[in-house]
Amino acid sequence: MSSWVKGLVYLLSALVCVGHLPSPPRALPAHQTCIFDDIEPPYVPQKRQTYAQAAGRARRDARALFEAMRITPWYHNIGTELGGAQQASLRAVVGEAVSRITQVLTVVPVQGRIVLGRNFTEICKFAVSANQPNAGKCSVARTTYQGEICIGEFPIPDEHLEGFATWSDTGDTPTQVLYTDGAGVSDTDYVLYVTAATTTRCQNDHSVLAYASYCQLDQNDRPIAGYTNFCPTQFQGPVFDEEKFVMTAVHELFHALGFSKHLYDKFKDCSNAVDHTSCPDRRDVVENRHGLHRITTPSVVNKTRHHFGCSWPNFGGPLEDRPAGVSSHWEARLMQGSIMTAKLGQPHLHTIDAITLAVFEDSGWYRVDYSTAGHFVWGQGQGCTFGTETTCVTSDDWFCLGSAVGCHYLHMDKGLCETDSYLGVCRVYKPQPGEECWKSSNAPSAAELELHGEGYQEASRCFVSNLTKTGLGGTSSPAGRCYEHRCNSTGVLEVRVEGSDWVRCPDGSSITVPGYAGVLECPPPGVLCREAYPPPHTTTALTPTTDKCPKGTPEDWDKVVYIEVTFPAQLSSLSQSDLSVFQELVATEIADLACLNKDLVVTQPDDQIQAHLVVVQLSAARNDTDGPGCAGVFSHLEAAVQAGQLIVTYRGTQYQASAIRLVKGKPSRKSSMTVAVALGVVCGVLLLVVALVLLFFYKAKTPRTISPQAPSRAPSITLQRF
């Protein structure tokens, strides 16, 4: 072989080898795209399960049936494309995601084993005719049946499936047993199949970390089995971000548990049901209201109105505005930061919010623990028109114009004013990689830090500022800057610029800092100093709080009482319509603090003498099993007010309750001194009446000879006068 031929062979061999080298590790995408709406199955099999049934008195208490949900992960061939360490990471992610969900959701537990069903129309070619004893059973099976395959991708193991046989028109014995009954899965309420395979769905979109769907439903339409696949290449980055994977997994599993456009019309209304595994369908789950498709079920409307401070009827959870119709995600313009928007960013910028949890509550399949919900900030108290395409074209605490550098609305990160396909014409400050203020590794050069007095450390947050150190030049253009922050003992935000002392930063104000030219803008209420979205490993001390729910027994006081709550006097400046909305928000906040259904707390508008006093009627129990009674609830609320926890945000302003008092019967505006005097007068009159009655009887029984001059009186007339 000539030398040039050998050289060509060596060159071709080298090119082949290079072609087979593994791709260099790449960082995780900044945003994770969810493809659930594209892969959700229009139909899945149903299989009847056996559920616990409460008996006797417990049947009147729906909560007695529900227990912490059990989710069983079933890993399948995850070692094919993942190494040992990566498999351990995957198991840790799934385990943590399942743990977070099961702390939130409770269900009526399955009794025995879950055995899944087979799709009759897929496996059976011909059924026994209706006029035969074995009518409806399969007579001829399809030869093309390949088993139960979830979303066309994952074959469910036969050991988890029911058996199947063909039958003749008559007879008690099948003609052929094609599949025997599988053993099923014990001690679970949901089977989760987990894989890690480079599927077409992973290859088509590299911003997909994972995807999931439900595979089967029970007789009440609750999902009882689901499937999730993690794209293996996403585990090959230089740094494994477990929290990003966990939040993605929670998002996808929420879809597989019921947050789904094809399951909305299967939601159940169990408000009056004794058997919570057999409830009627809920009507009008999704309606086109106020310019968007919205979930308008009771709990979702309650939480949405409360959050935004809107009194409009049917102001429910806003679903993504998409040409294809109803979505399985929230609308990004109104729900930034929710776990269920279509695109997830960095994990510290998203939370499992109460509006999302209300969807599961209203499905009829779950009870939720709202105390586990994260603090949801976006649009809080901003009213009914917040986030519309006509109101978002502005520059404020939420939206922006142009392409300036500012702060993400949570003030954890610097952000660049941008838009995307989910935001439409609206623009927001989006965090950029390496712009987290709380990471010291992101700090620029010492000269840049000195110019604006910035500091990058765990307690640093982003503030819009044009501060420039005196002597280093004039003022600069406003931009997002990183400064250390803290919350003082009274809950007021304070900021420290390099070389200065701590400076108070009242909500929504602009402050100056000694030694610097320019101003620093303070964020709106409810963002900082509320322990919202702490970064990973933050160790900021929490303010002591009261117990999450009241304690006591149903018999501890009246079934219905009135309570009066006092708020700051500046509330009097609100209009009458604003006050009506504010009163409803107070009732909702009280219901949340007391762990009561909203319909048990009702405002009393006819009794509003002064605008800063809000009176509500409190019904602590529907029946004698729903404790505690009013005494326990009131004591809990009283402790919450003393701890400064009864706070209502309306139109961007926080109003903290300063006092609360209990008024039995119809609320009274009389002072305690007036009440005491009135009680004294009543008691005096009663004592006088008793004395006169005793004197009358004494004289009636006395012989007339002892007092012949006493005037004659008719005792019956005297008694009638009393």
C-alpha positions in Angstrom: 0.0 0.0 0.0 1.4 3.3 -1.0 2.2 6.0 1.6 -0.5 8.4 0.4 -3.1 5.6 0.6 -2.0 4.8 4.2 -2.2 8.4 5.0 -5.8 8.6 3.7 -6.8 5.5 5.7 -5.3 7.0 8.9 -7.1 10.3 8.2 -10.5 8.6 7.6 -10.0 6.5 10.8 -9.2 9.6 12.8 -12.4 11.3 11.5 -14.5 8.3 12.4 -13.0 8.2 15.9 -13.7 11.9 16.4 -17.2 11.4 15.2 -17.8 8.9 18.0 -16.3 11.0 20.8 -18.9 11.9 23.4 -20.2 15.4 23.3 -18.7 17.8 25.8 -20.9 18.4 28.9 -23.2 21.3 28.5 -24.8 23.4 31.2 -28.5 23.0 31.9 -30.7 25.4 29.9 -31.7 28.6 31.7 -35.4 27.8 31.2 -37.1 24.4 31.1 -39.9 23.9 28.6 -42.9 21.8 29.4 -44.3 19.7 26.6 -47.3 18.2 28.5 -50.0 19.9 26.4 -48.4 18.2 23.3 -48.2 14.7 24.7 -51.2 14.4 27.0 -53.3 11.4 26.0 -56.9 12.1 25.0 -58.0 8.8 26.5 -56.6 6.3 29.1 -58.1 3.1 30.6 -60.0 3.2 33.8 -59.8 0.5 36.5 -61.9 0.2 39.6 -60.0 0.2 42.9 -61.1 -0.6 46.4 -61.2 2.4 48.9 -61.6 2.9 52.6 -65.1 3.6 53.8 -65.7 5.6 57.0 -68.5 4.3 59.2 -70.9 5.7 61.8 -70.3 9.2 63.1 -67.1 9.5 61.1 -69.0 9.5 57.9 -70.1 13.0 58.6 -66.6 14.2 58.7 -65.0 14.1 55.2 -61.5 14.7 56.6 -61.6 11.4 58.4 -61.4 9.6 55.1 -58.2 11.3 53.8 -54.7 10.2 54.6 -51.3 11.3 53.3 -50.9 10.3 49.7 -48.6 7.3 48.9 -46.7 7.5 45.6 -44.5 4.6 44.7 -41.7 5.2 42.1 -41.0 2.2 39.8 -37.6 2.7 38.1 -37.2 1.0 34.7 -33.8 0.5 33.0 -32.4 3.8 34.3 -28.9 2.2 34.1 -28.9 1.9 30.4 -27.8 5.5 29.8 -26.9 6.7 33.3 -23.9 5.9 35.3 -24.0 4.9 39.0 -23.7 8.5 40.3 -26.2 9.8 37.8 -28.7 7.0 38.8 -28.3 8.0 42.5 -29.0 11.6 41.5 -32.1 10.7 39.6 -33.4 8.6 42.6 -32.7 11.6 44.9 -34.6 14.0 42.6 -37.6 11.7 42.3 -37.6 11.0 46.0 -37.5 14.6 47.0 -40.2 15.6 44.5 -42.5 12.8 45.7 -41.8 13.9 49.3 -42.9 17.5 48.7 -46.0 16.4 46.9 -47.1 13.9 49.6 -46.7 16.6 52.2 -49.2 18.7 50.3 -51.8 16.2 49.1 -54.0 13.7 50.9 -56.4 11.2 49.4 -58.8 8.5 50.4 -56.4 5.6 50.5 -56.6 2.5 48.2 -57.3 -0.7 50.1 -55.2 -3.7 49.0 -53.2 -3.6 45.8 -53.5 -1.3 42.8 -54.0 -3.5 39.7 -54.2 -1.6 36.5 -56.6 -2.3 33.6 -56.3 -3.1 29.9 -57.7 -1.0 27.1 -60.6 -3.2 25.9 -60.9 -1.6 22.5 -57.2 -2.1 21.9 -57.1 -5.8 22.9 -60.5 -7.0 21.7 -61.4 -7.3 18.1 -65.0 -8.7 18.5 -67.2 -8.8 21.6 -69.9 -11.3 22.5 -73.3 -9.9 21.2 -75.7 -8.3 23.5 -78.3 -11.1 23.4 -75.9 -13.7 24.8 -75.2 -14.7 28.4 -71.6 -13.5 28.1 -72.6 -10.2 26.4 -69.8 -7.6 26.4 -67.0 -10.0 27.0 -64.3 -10.4 24.3 -64.8 -13.3 21.9 -61.9 -12.6 19.5 -58.6 -10.8 20.5 -56.5 -8.6 18.3 -53.3 -10.1 17.2 -51.7 -6.6 17.0 -52.1 -5.9 20.7 -48.7 -5.1 22.2 -49.7 -4.4 25.8 -50.5 -1.2 27.7 -48.1 1.5 26.5 -48.3 4.8 28.3 -48.2 7.9 25.9 -46.9 5.6 23.2 -43.6 5.2 25.0 -43.6 3.1 28.2 -44.9 -0.5 28.3 -46.6 -1.1 31.7 -45.4 -4.4 33.2 -47.9 -7.3 32.9 -47.3 -8.0 36.6 -49.2 -4.7 37.3 -52.1 -5.4 35.0 -55.3 -7.4 35.2 -55.6 -10.6 33.2 -57.5 -11.0 29.9 -59.3 -13.9 28.3 -61.6 -14.6 25.3 -65.0 -16.2 25.8 -67.7 -18.0 23.9 -71.3 -16.8 23.9 -72.1 -19.0 26.9 -70.3 -20.7 29.7 -68.4 -19.8 32.9 -65.0 -20.8 31.6 -63.0 -18.7 29.1 -62.0 -20.2 25.8 -58.5 -18.9 26.1 -56.5 -17.0 28.8 -54.2 -14.6 27.1 -52.9 -12.9 30.3 -53.2 -13.9 33.9 -53.9 -11.4 36.6 -50.8 -9.6 37.8 -49.8 -9.1 41.4 -50.2 -5.4 41.3 -48.5 -2.9 43.6 -49.3 -2.8 47.3 -49.4 0.0 49.9 -49.8 2.8 47.4 -52.3 5.3 46.0 -50.3 6.1 42.8 -47.7 4.1 40.8 -45.1 6.3 39.1 -43.0 4.7 36.3 -39.6 6.4 35.9 -37.2 6.1 33.0 -34.1 7.9 31.7 -34.0 7.4 28.0 -32.9 9.6 25.0 -36.3 9.7 23.3 -37.4 11.6 20.3 -39.0 14.1 22.6 -35.7 14.8 24.3 -33.9 15.2 21.0 -36.4 17.5 19.5 -36.1 20.2 22.3 -32.9 20.5 24.3 -34.7 22.7 26.8 -36.7 19.7 28.0 -35.3 18.3 31.2 -38.2 15.8 31.8 -41.8 15.2 30.9 -44.6 13.2 32.4 -48.2 12.1 32.0 -50.9 10.0 33.7 -51.4 6.5 32.3 -54.6 5.3 34.0 -57.6 6.5 36.1 -59.8 4.9 38.7 -63.6 4.7 38.7 -63.8 8.3 40.0 -61.4 9.6 37.3 -58.5 10.1 39.7 -55.1 9.3 38.1 -53.7 6.2 39.8 -50.6 5.6 37.5 -48.3 7.9 35.7 -45.0 7.9 33.7 -42.1 10.3 33.7 -38.9 10.3 31.6 -35.8 12.3 32.3 -33.6 13.2 29.4 -30.1 11.6 30.2 -28.0 14.3 28.5 -29.3 16.8 31.1 -27.4 14.9 33.8 -24.1 15.4 32.0 -23.5 19.0 32.8 -20.4 20.2 34.8 -22.6 20.9 37.9 -25.7 18.9 38.9 -28.4 21.3 40.0 -30.6 19.0 42.1 -33.1 21.7 43.0 -33.7 22.6 39.4 -34.5 19.0 38.6 -36.7 18.7 41.7 -38.8 21.7 40.8 -39.1 20.4 37.2 -40.2 17.0 38.5 -42.8 18.5 40.8 -44.2 20.5 37.9 -44.4 17.4 35.7 -45.9 15.2 38.4 -48.6 17.8 39.1 -49.6 17.3 35.5 -49.7 13.6 36.0 -51.8 14.0 39.1 -54.5 16.1 37.6 -53.4 19.6 36.5 -54.5 18.7 33.0 -56.7 20.2 30.3 -58.2 16.8 29.5 -59.0 16.1 33.2 -60.7 19.5 34.0 -64.1 18.2 32.9 -63.6 15.1 35.1 -63.3 17.1 38.3 -65.8 16.0 41.0 -68.0 18.1 43.3 -67.6 16.3 46.7 -68.9 19.2 48.8 -72.0 17.3 49.9 -70.8 13.7 49.4 -70.7 11.0 52.0 -68.6 8.7 49.8 -65.7 10.7 48.4 -64.8 8.0 45.9 -68.1 8.5 44.1 -69.0 12.1 43.6 -70.9 13.9 40.8 -69.1 15.7 38.1 -68.3 19.4 38.8 -69.8 21.8 36.3 -68.2 24.8 34.6 -64.7 24.1 35.7 -63.2 26.2 32.9 -65.0 29.4 31.6 -64.0 32.2 29.3 -64.1 35.1 31.7 -62.5 38.5 31.7 -60.6 37.9 28.5 -59.1 34.5 29.4 -59.9 30.9 30.0 -60.1 30.6 33.7 -60.6 27.8 36.2 -63.6 29.1 38.1 -64.1 26.4 40.8 -64.8 27.8 44.3 -61.4 27.4 46.0 -59.5 28.6 42.9 -61.7 31.7 42.6 -61.3 32.4 46.3 -57.5 32.1 46.2 -57.2 34.1 43.0 -59.5 37.0 44.1 -57.7 37.1 47.5 -54.2 37.2 45.9 -54.9 39.9 43.3 -57.4 41.9 45.5 -60.2 41.6 43.0 -64.0 41.4 43.7 -65.1 40.5 40.2 -67.2 37.3 40.1 -65.7 34.2 38.6 -62.2 35.9 38.7 -60.6 32.4 38.6 -57.2 31.0 37.9 -56.0 32.4 34.5 -55.0 29.7 32.1 -52.4 30.3 29.4 -53.6 32.3 26.4 -52.9 30.0 23.6 -54.4 29.7 20.1 -55.0 25.9 20.5 -57.5 26.5 23.3 -57.6 25.5 26.9 -54.1 25.0 28.4 -52.6 22.9 31.3 -50.6 25.9 32.4 -51.2 29.2 34.0 -51.0 32.4 32.0 -47.4 33.8 32.4 -48.4 37.5 32.4 -50.5 36.9 35.6 -48.7 34.0 37.3 -45.0 34.6 37.1 -43.2 32.5 39.7 -45.9 29.8 40.0 -44.8 26.2 39.7 -47.4 25.7 36.9 -46.4 28.2 34.3 -45.3 26.7 31.0 -41.6 27.7 31.3 -39.6 27.3 34.5 -36.5 29.4 35.2 -34.1 29.1 38.2 -35.6 27.1 41.0 -35.3 29.9 43.6 -37.7 32.0 41.5 -40.6 29.6 41.6 -42.9 28.3 44.3 -45.8 25.9 44.9 -48.5 28.5 45.3 -51.9 28.4 46.9 -53.8 29.0 43.7 -52.2 25.9 42.2 -53.0 23.9 45.3 -56.7 25.0 45.0 -56.9 23.3 41.7 -56.2 20.0 43.4 -58.6 20.8 46.2 -61.4 21.4 43.7 -60.7 18.3 41.7 -62.6 16.4 44.4 -59.8 13.8 44.5 -57.5 15.5 47.0 -57.4 17.5 50.2 -54.5 20.0 50.4 -52.5 21.5 53.1 -52.4 25.2 52.3 -49.9 25.9 55.1 -47.2 24.3 52.8 -47.8 26.8 50.0 -44.9 29.2 49.2 -45.2 33.0 49.4 -46.5 34.0 45.9 -45.5 37.6 45.2 -46.3 38.4 41.5 -49.2 40.9 41.2 -50.2 40.6 44.8 -53.0 43.1 45.6 -52.7 44.7 42.2 -56.4 44.5 41.2 -58.5 43.0 38.5 -56.8 44.4 35.4 -53.3 43.5 36.4 -51.3 41.7 33.7 -53.5 42.4 30.7 -51.9 43.3 27.4 -53.4 46.8 27.7 -52.1 47.5 31.3 -48.7 45.7 31.1 -47.2 48.1 28.6 -45.6 50.3 31.3 -42.6 50.5 33.6 -43.4 49.7 37.2 -42.5 47.2 39.9 -43.7 44.3 37.7 -43.3 45.2 34.0 -40.8 47.2 32.0 -40.1 48.9 28.7 -37.2 48.8 26.3 -34.2 46.7 27.2 -32.8 48.2 30.4 -31.0 46.3 33.1 -33.1 46.3 36.3 -34.1 43.8 39.0 -36.2 40.7 38.7 -39.4 41.3 40.7 -38.2 39.1 43.6 -35.1 41.2 43.9 -32.8 38.2 44.2 -31.3 38.7 40.7 -30.4 41.4 38.3 -32.6 41.2 35.2 -32.7 42.3 31.6 -36.0 43.7 30.3 -37.2 41.1 27.7 -40.3 39.3 26.4 -41.0 35.9 25.0 -43.8 34.0 23.3 -45.6 33.4 26.5 -45.7 37.1 27.5 -46.9 38.6 24.2 -46.5 42.4 24.2 -45.5 42.5 27.9 -41.9 42.7 29.0 -40.4 41.8 32.4 -37.0 41.8 34.0 -35.7 38.3 33.3 -32.7 37.0 35.4 -29.6 36.4 33.5 -27.0 33.6 34.2 -24.4 34.8 36.7 -26.5 37.8 37.9 -27.7 36.4 41.2 -26.9 39.0 43.9 -26.7 36.3 46.6 -23.8 34.5 45.0 -20.3 35.8 45.9 -18.9 34.1 42.9 -20.7 36.6 40.6 -18.9 39.7 42.0 -17.2 41.8 39.3 -13.9 43.5 39.7 -13.0 45.5 42.8 -13.0 48.7 40.8 -16.6 48.1 39.6 -17.8 47.2 43.1 -16.3 50.4 44.5 -17.8 52.7 41.9 -21.4 51.8 42.9 -20.8 50.4 46.4 -22.1 47.0 45.5 -21.7 43.8 47.4 -22.3 40.1 46.4 -23.0 37.9 49.4 -25.7 35.6 50.8 -27.7 38.6 52.2 -27.4 40.7 49.1 -30.5 41.6 47.0 -31.0 43.6 43.8 -32.1 47.3 44.0 -32.6 49.7 41.1 -30.1 52.5 41.8 -27.9 55.1 40.2 -25.6 55.5 43.2 -22.1 56.5 42.4 -19.4 57.0 45.1 -18.5 60.6 45.7 -15.3 61.6 44.0 -15.4 58.8 41.4 -17.6 60.7 38.9 -21.2 61.9 38.5 -24.4 60.0 38.8 -24.9 57.0 36.5 -28.1 55.7 34.8 -30.4 53.7 37.0 -29.8 50.0 36.8 -30.0 46.9 38.9 -27.3 46.8 41.6 -26.5 44.3 44.4 -26.5 45.5 48.0 -26.7 43.8 51.4 -30.1 43.8 53.1 -31.6 42.9 56.4 -35.0 43.2 58.2 -34.8 44.9 61.5 -36.6 44.0 64.7 -39.7 45.9 63.5 -39.8 44.2 60.1 -38.5 47.3 58.2 -36.1 46.8 55.4 -32.6 48.2 55.8 -29.8 48.4 53.1 -26.1 48.7 53.5 -24.0 50.2 50.7 -20.2 49.6 50.8 -18.6 51.9 53.3 -21.9 53.2 54.8 -24.0 52.3 57.8 -27.4 50.6 57.6 -30.0 52.8 56.0 -33.8 52.3 56.4 -35.5 51.5 53.1 -39.3 52.0 53.4 -41.5 50.1 51.0 -41.8 51.9 47.6 -39.6 54.9 48.5 -36.3 56.3 47.2 -33.5 56.9 49.6 -30.1 58.6 49.5 -26.9 57.1 51.0 -24.1 59.3 52.7 -21.0 59.2 50.6 -22.8 58.5 47.3 -24.5 60.6 44.7 -27.9 59.4 43.3 -30.7 57.4 44.9 -31.7 53.9 45.6 -35.2 52.7 45.0 -36.8 50.5 47.7 -39.0 47.5 46.5 -42.8 47.4 46.9 -44.4 45.9 50.0 -44.5 42.1 50.4 -41.3 41.3 48.5 -38.4 41.5 51.0 -38.7 41.1 54.8 -41.4 38.4 54.3 -39.0 35.4 54.1 -40.1 35.0 50.4 -38.0 32.8 48.2 -34.9 32.4 50.4 -31.9 31.4 48.2 -30.4 27.9 48.8 -28.7 27.5 52.2 -30.0 30.8 53.6 -29.9 30.8 57.4 -31.9 34.0 58.1 -33.7 33.6 61.5 -37.4 33.3 61.1 -39.9 35.4 63.2 -41.7 33.1 65.7 -45.2 32.3 64.5 -48.3 30.9 66.0 -49.5 27.3 65.3 -50.7 26.9 61.8 -54.2 25.9 62.7 -56.4 26.5 65.8 -56.8 24.0 68.6 -59.9 23.1 70.7 -63.1 21.2 70.7 -66.3 21.8 68.8 -68.2 22.4 72.1 -65.9 25.1 73.4 -68.2 28.1 72.5 -71.1 29.2 70.3 -71.6 28.0 66.8 -71.7 31.5 65.4 -70.0 34.7 66.8 -68.9 38.1 65.6 -65.4 39.4 65.8 -64.2 43.0 65.2 -60.8 43.7 63.6 -59.1 47.1 63.8 -56.8 48.3 61.0 -54.8 51.5 60.6 -56.8 54.7 60.3 -55.4 55.4 56.8 -57.8 52.7 55.5 -60.5 55.3 55.9 -59.3 57.0 52.8 -60.5 54.2 50.6 -63.7 54.5 48.6 -66.8 52.6 49.5 -66.3 50.1 46.7 -62.6 49.6 47.7 -63.7 49.0 51.3 -66.1 46.3 50.1 -63.3 44.5 48.4 -61.0 45.0 51.4 -63.5 43.5 53.7 -63.8 40.4 51.6 -60.0 40.1 51.6 -60.0 40.4 55.4 -62.6 37.5 55.6 -60.4 35.4 53.3 -57.3 36.1 55.3 -59.1 35.2 58.5 -60.3 31.9 56.9 -56.7 31.1 55.8 -55.3 31.8 59.2 -58.0 29.8 61.0 -57.8 26.9 58.5 -61.6 27.4 57.7 -63.5 27.2 54.5 -64.1 30.7 53.2 -67.9 30.3 53.4 -67.7 30.1 57.2 -66.3 33.7 57.4 -68.8 36.4 56.3 -68.4 40.1 56.4 -71.1 42.3 57.9 -71.2 45.4 55.7 -74.3 46.9 57.5 -72.3 47.2 60.7 -69.4 49.2 59.3 -69.6 52.4 61.4 -65.9 53.3 60.9 -64.0 52.4 57.8 -61.0 51.0 59.7 -63.2 48.6 61.7 -64.1 45.3 59.9 -66.7 43.0 61.5 -67.0 39.4 60.3 -69.4 36.6 61.3 -67.6 33.5 62.2 -69.1 30.0 61.9 -66.5 27.7 63.3 -68.1 24.4 62.4 -70.7 22.9 60.0 -71.5 20.1 62.5 -70.2 18.8 65.8 -67.4 16.9 64.2 -65.6 19.8 62.5 -63.9 21.3 65.6 -62.6 23.4 67.0 -65.4 25.7 68.0 -65.3 29.5 68.0 -63.3 29.9 71.2 -60.4 28.0 69.8 -60.6 29.8 66.5 -60.8 33.3 68.2 -57.8 32.5 70.5 -55.8 31.5 67.5 -56.7 34.7 65.6 -56.0 36.8 68.7 -52.5 35.3 68.9 -52.0 35.9 65.1 -52.9 39.6 65.5 -50.6 40.0 68.4 -47.8 38.4 66.4 -48.5 40.8 63.5 -49.6 38.0 61.1 -53.0 39.3 60.1 -51.9 41.4 57.1 -54.0 42.3 54.1 -52.4 43.6 51.0 -54.6 45.7 48.8 -53.5 47.7 45.7 -49.8 47.3 46.7 -50.3 48.5 50.3 -50.1 46.3 53.3 -52.5 46.8 56.2 -51.7 45.1 59.4 -54.5 44.5 62.0 -53.7 46.2 65.3 -56.5 44.7 67.4 -59.2 42.1 67.5 -62.1 41.6 69.9 -64.9 39.1 70.2 -68.5 40.3 70.3 -71.2 37.7 71.1 -74.4 38.1 69.3 -74.9 41.2 67.1 -71.7 43.3 67.0 -71.7 46.4 69.2 -69.7 49.6 68.8 -70.1 50.6 72.5 -66.9 51.0 74.5 -66.1 48.6 77.3 -66.9 51.4 79.9 -70.3 51.9 78.3 -71.0 48.2 78.3 -70.0 48.0 82.0 -72.3 50.9 82.9 -75.2 49.3 81.0 -74.6 46.0 82.7 -74.6 47.7 86.0 -77.9 49.4 85.4 -79.5 46.2 84.2 -78.3 44.3 87.3 -79.6 47.1 89.6 -83.0 47.0 88.0 -83.2 43.3 88.3 -82.2 43.4 92.0 -84.9 46.1 92.7 -87.5 44.0 91.0 -86.6 40.9 93.1 -86.7 43.0 96.3 -90.1 44.4 95.5 -91.5 40.9 94.7 -90.2 39.5 98.0 -91.6 42.5 99.9 -95.0 42.0 98.3 -95.2 38.3 99.2 -94.0 39.1 102.7 -96.8 41.6 103.2 -99.4 39.3 101.6 -98.7 36.6 104.2 -98.7 39.0 107.2 -102.0 39.0 109.4 -104.1 42.2 108.9 -104.4 42.8 112.6 -100.7 43.7 112.8 -101.1 46.6 110.4 -104.8 47.6 110.2 -103.9 50.9 108.5 -102.1 49.3 105.5 -103.7 50.2 102.2 -105.5 47.4 100.4 -103.8 46.3 97.1 -104.6 43.5 94.7 -101.6 41.3 94.5 -102.6 40.1 91.0 -102.5 43.6 89.6 -99.1 44.2 91.2 -97.7 41.1 89.6 -99.1 42.0 86.3 -97.3 45.3 86.3 -94.0 43.5 86.7 
